[in-house]
Structures are given as C-alpha cells and as structure tokens.
Amino acid sequence: MSVFLLHQLLRQAAAAHPDGLAVSGDGGALTYRSLDERSDRLAAFLRGRGLRPGDRVGLLVRKTPGAIVSIYGVLKAGGVYVPLDPSAPPARLGYIIRD
C-alpha cells in the first residue's frame, strides 16, 4: 500500500491537470498549477522565517482559496496547521493559541 501526504497528492494533480480548477469561492478561483506554485512560495517563505518540521502554525482565515494556499504552504514547509475560526470567541482562540 502506498502512502501519500496531502501535498504530494496536490503535486500529482497539478502535474496531471495543471489548468484544471482546483478550488473556487469568495476571493476567486485557482487552478491546480496556481495552487501548487503559490503554496510552494509560501512554504519557502515559512522555511526562510525559521519554520521547522512539526512546528504548529495557527491559521486565522476565512474559507477562501487563499486559505487553501495557506494550508498547503504550511504542510509543504513541514509544519502542522492549526485552524482558528475567525468567528470564535476571543477567549476560545486564546485558549487554543496557548495550548
């Protein structure tokens, strides 16, 4: 049985269907190629800022194509994303961040 990480499956989809629609919603739409390339740039930025494998990255973002770029970027950099709901009460967000 082969095991693939989520971001490896994105790379495969980008190679097979580069101009196919990967995600759309508020904020626009992205092809597989664009999603792969943008998340690569974010991953490089995060590694350049010192992100190490296993580091947690809180993502306080609305459900947009940009949020998907952020998730893949963190994963490609070796990090673990922690979703933070923008509509959650501040006390709840503070608890999650401290934890």
Beta strands, then each sheet from edge to edge (+ up, - down):
strand 1: 21-25
strand 2: 28-31
strand 3: 56-60
strand 4: 80-84
sheet 1: 1+ 2-
sheet 2: 3+ 4+
end
